[in-house]
Amino acid sequence: MRHHPVYLTRRGQRVAAVIDADDLDDLIAAAEELADIEAARAARTEIAKEGTIPWEQVKADLGLA
């Protein structure tokens, strides 16, 4: 992040923060990247447990073969 957030407080407790729009975009992109990495890990775990489905079976199940 390039800028410092400005915190809004109520009775001395932080309740919100104002951050730079570009910093927010960077944070959103990082969160999406982490979600993609976790989804890939979960998929690899499932493949390791259950194996893969042959392409011919997928086509047949979808009525493409």
SULBELWO-V915099 format. One record per residue. N is the residue number from 1. SS is DSSP state (helix for helix, strand for strand, loop for the rest). OMEGA is omega as a letter, one per 40 degrees, with the letter a starting at -180 (NA if undefined). NEAR is the number of other ideal C-beta (glycine too) atoms within 12 Angstrom. Layout:
n = (N & N)
ss = (SS & SS)
omega = (OMEGA & OMEGA)
near = (NEAR & NEAR)
//
This chain:
n = (1 & 2 & 3 & 4 & 5 & 6 & 7 & 8 & 9 & 10 & 11 & 12 & 13 & 14 & 15 & 16 & 17 & 18 & 19 & 20 & 21 & 22 & 23 & 24 & 25 & 26 & 27 & 28 & 29 & 30 & 31 & 32 & 33 & 34 & 35 & 36 & 37 & 38 & 39 & 40 & 41 & 42 & 43 & 44 & 45 & 46 & 47 & 48 & 49 & 50 & 51 & 52 & 53 & 54 & 55 & 56 & 57 & 58 & 59 & 60 & 61 & 62 & 63 & 64 & 65)
ss = (loop & loop & loop & loop & loop & strand & strand & strand & strand & strand & loop & loop & strand & strand & strand & strand & strand & strand & loop & loop & helix & helix & helix & helix & helix & helix & helix & helix & helix & helix & helix & helix & helix & helix & helix & helix & helix & helix & helix & helix & helix & helix & helix & helix & helix & helix & helix & helix & helix & helix & loop & loop & loop & loop & helix & helix & helix & helix & helix & helix & helix & loop & loop & loop & loop)
omega = (a & a & i & i & i & a & i & a & i & a & i & a & i & a & a & i & i & a & i & a & i & i & i & i & i & i & i & i & i & i & i & i & i & i & i & i & i & i & i & i & i & i & i & i & i & i & i & a & a & a & a & i & i & a & i & i & i & i & a & a & i & a & a & a & NA)
near = (15 & 13 & 15 & 11 & 16 & 13 & 14 & 14 & 12 & 9 & 7 & 8 & 9 & 13 & 11 & 12 & 17 & 16 & 20 & 16 & 13 & 13 & 19 & 18 & 15 & 17 & 20 & 15 & 14 & 15 & 14 & 14 & 14 & 14 & 14 & 14 & 14 & 14 & 14 & 14 & 14 & 14 & 15 & 14 & 12 & 14 & 13 & 11 & 10 & 10 & 9 & 14 & 14 & 11 & 12 & 12 & 13 & 13 & 12 & 12 & 12 & 11 & 7 & 10 & 11)
//
